[in-house]
Amino acid sequence: MPVISMFFGILIKMNWGDTGKHNTPRFHAEYQDYEGSFNLDGEMIVGNIPRKQEALIRAWALLHGDELSANWKLAGQMTETFRIDPLK
């Protein structure tokens, strides 16, 4: 799964095959041994990401919603996604 952003030890990924498997557009986050799936508004759908990191992921997603949507469309076309700036 390609990494599209990384900040504060959090990896953000988007899988090219997810669009055919899921109705809700999503991205995935990893932090240490924790994982989660998030909708493009940054709300955790499933996972065990700690609250502090979950809040950082949500803030990042709200700042980059248009870019996340564009990446989701690219992933649906099995086209390479692009990197998104990290949260600073």
C-alpha positions as CSV (number, residue, x, y, z in Angstrom):
1,M,0.0,0.0,0.0
2,P,1.6,3.3,-1.1
3,V,2.5,5.9,1.6
4,I,0.9,9.2,0.7
5,S,2.0,11.2,3.8
6,M,4.0,10.8,7.0
7,F,4.0,13.0,10.1
8,F,4.7,12.7,13.8
9,G,5.4,9.0,13.4
10,I,2.1,8.4,11.6
11,L,2.1,6.7,8.1
12,I,-0.9,7.5,5.9
13,K,-1.6,5.1,3.1
14,M,-4.1,4.6,0.3
15,N,-4.6,1.2,-1.4
16,W,-5.2,1.1,-5.1
17,G,-7.6,-1.8,-4.8
18,D,-9.8,-0.3,-2.0
19,T,-12.2,1.5,-4.3
20,G,-13.6,-1.8,-5.5
21,K,-13.9,-3.3,-2.0
22,H,-15.4,-0.4,-0.1
23,N,-18.3,1.9,-0.6
24,T,-16.9,4.6,1.6
25,P,-13.7,6.4,0.4
26,R,-11.0,5.8,2.9
27,F,-7.3,5.9,3.8
28,H,-5.3,3.9,6.3
29,A,-3.1,5.1,9.1
30,E,-0.4,3.3,11.1
31,Y,1.3,4.5,14.2
32,Q,3.7,2.2,16.0
33,D,1.7,-1.1,16.5
34,Y,-1.7,0.6,15.9
35,E,-3.7,0.8,12.7
36,G,-6.9,2.4,11.5
37,S,-9.1,3.1,8.5
38,F,-10.5,6.6,8.1
39,N,-13.0,8.2,5.9
40,L,-11.9,11.3,3.9
41,D,-13.2,13.6,6.7
42,G,-10.7,12.0,9.1
43,E,-13.2,10.0,11.2
44,M,-11.9,6.5,12.2
45,I,-14.1,3.8,10.7
46,V,-12.3,1.0,12.4
47,G,-9.1,0.6,14.2
48,N,-7.2,1.2,17.4
49,I,-5.2,4.4,16.8
50,P,-4.6,6.3,20.1
51,R,-6.8,9.4,20.6
52,K,-4.0,11.9,20.3
53,Q,-2.8,10.5,17.0
54,E,-6.4,10.1,15.8
55,A,-6.9,13.9,16.4
56,L,-3.8,14.7,14.4
57,I,-5.0,12.4,11.5
58,R,-8.4,14.1,11.6
59,A,-6.8,17.6,11.4
60,W,-4.6,16.5,8.6
61,A,-7.5,15.0,6.6
62,L,-9.6,18.2,7.1
63,L,-6.7,20.3,5.7
64,H,-6.2,18.0,2.7
65,G,-9.7,16.8,1.8
66,D,-9.5,17.8,-1.9
67,E,-6.2,16.0,-2.3
68,L,-7.5,12.9,-0.6
69,S,-10.5,12.9,-2.9
70,A,-8.3,13.2,-5.9
71,N,-6.1,10.4,-4.7
72,W,-9.2,8.2,-4.1
73,K,-10.2,8.8,-7.8
74,L,-6.7,7.9,-9.0
75,A,-6.7,4.7,-6.9
76,G,-10.0,3.7,-8.4
77,Q,-8.4,4.0,-11.8
78,M,-5.5,1.9,-10.6
79,T,-3.3,4.9,-11.3
80,E,-0.4,5.9,-9.0
81,T,-1.4,8.2,-6.1
82,F,0.6,11.3,-5.2
83,R,2.2,12.4,-1.9
84,I,0.3,14.9,0.3
85,D,2.1,17.4,2.5
86,P,2.4,16.3,6.1
87,L,0.9,18.0,9.1
88,K,3.3,20.6,10.5
